[in-house]
Amino acid sequence: MTSTAKTLQTAQERLAALLPGFAERAAAHDAEDCFVAENFAALKAARLMSAAVPADLGGDGLAIADLARLLHQLAGACPSTALAFAMHTHVVALLAWRRQHQKAPVDAVLGRIAREQLTLISSGGSDWLDSAGTARRGEGGFVIDAVKAFASGSPAGDLLNTSAIYQDPQAGPTVLHFMVPLTAKEVTVEQSWRAMGMRGTGSGAIRLDGFFVADAAVGAKRPRGKWHPLFHMVSMVAIPLVYSVYYAVAESMRDVAVGAARLKPASATLIDQVGELETELAAARMALADMLQAAEGPPCPETTNRVFLGRANVVRALMAVAERALELGGGQAYQRPHRLEQLFRDLQAARFHPLPARQQRELAGKLALGLDID
């Protein structure tokens, strides 16, 4: 066994010890719309918040493909925990990628994540290229006012990785990227997450009222609405990890539905339904595998397009899996607390991450026609 395989195995073993408790609590978190706080505490105690931190800084040093395997394993027990953990993990994985490939000065924050088992929160899904919120010039920095929606994992968060818009007199609308300690007095974590599915992710809004960011703490600046190189990196790292969770949810639906189908008479209709489900799940698996292969880089418009083509095809196939699985489950699967009912609702969230269908097709079409993607 290689050292890399052994490291992954060790992380998987630490996670496996937690999964029975996660699975046991999953239905209650769904029913009560409450954050998976105990699960995040357990992940921290097992030192899994640093799974993506390089080994020389105290983490497991797992590559993106291995992180996807870890998330797949976690999602089988509790989809909400897996999705919230994916949002933390992709931020850490991006920092690790930039350290390895760009010599970015991120050792301090990566070291803190490993030592303190910090949870990083992302607002990227709601901000994306345009960002949101305002940055006003102050003495030695910027004053931030913003509301960041869909901040998954925020009840357990330590640092928010976010952005805001500065109306630069010379450059025009400029997006500033920075981190915010969630303990700051100017920060409010709102317990406002009430959704169809993924109810335990704690994806409420975070409000910043007059938070000060020093000039030296601004990690990056970019023109608003443009495909900055940073977002080719984000797309390459984050999206395959997030959709590894949703694929695992669909796989769980398949297992439950096919298990129930085996107890029924093997009619031609039943065989066709199961065959269609298997075909759609295979399509999702192949598209996800291509996304993960694309995550090996390099970050560029072509890689981003490949990732989002995969994302579109994964979602299309996953929705078909969900429908077929619910049909196989029958009327019982429509009722709570049947597991298919919850998994079906959880899987619907796959529709709402970047890029929306029209924007994805616009990116693909422009590249195919040789046009400027901006």
HELIX and SHEET records of a PDB file:
HELIX    1   1 SER A    3  ALA A   16  1                                  14    
HELIX    2   2 LEU A   19  GLU A   32  1                                  14    
HELIX    3   3 ALA A   37  ALA A   45  1                                   9    
HELIX    4   4 ALA A   55  LEU A   57  5                                   3    
HELIX    5   5 ILE A   64  ALA A   75  1                                  12    
HELIX    6   6 PRO A   79  GLN A  102  1                                  24    
HELIX    7   7 ASP A  107  GLU A  116  1                                  10    
HELIX    8   8 GLY A  124  ASP A  127  1                                   4    
HELIX    9   9 SER A  154  ALA A  156  5                                   3    
HELIX   10  10 ASP A  215  ALA A  217  5                                   3    
HELIX   11  11 PRO A  229  ALA A  261  1                                  33    
HELIX   12  12 ALA A  268  ALA A  294  1                                  27    
HELIX   13  13 PRO A  301  GLY A  329  1                                  29    
HELIX   14  14 GLY A  330  TYR A  334  5                                   5    
HELIX   15  15 ARG A  339  GLN A  348  1                                  10    
HELIX   16  16 ALA A  349  PHE A  352  5                                   4    
HELIX   17  17 ALA A  357  ALA A  368  1                                  12    
SHEET    1   A 6 LEU A 120  SER A 122  0                                        
SHEET    2   A 6 LEU A 159  ASP A 168  1                                        
SHEET    3   A 6 THR A 134  GLY A 138  1                                        
SHEET    4   A 6 GLY A 141  LYS A 148 -1                                        
SHEET    5   A 6 ILE A 206  ALA A 214 -1                                        
SHEET    6   A 6 VAL A 187  VAL A 189 -1                                        
SHEET    1   B 4 LEU A 120  SER A 122  0                                        
SHEET    2   B 4 LEU A 159  ASP A 168  1                                        
SHEET    3   B 4 GLY A 172  PRO A 181 -1                                        
SHEET    4   B 4 ALA A 220  PRO A 223 -1                                        
END                                                                             
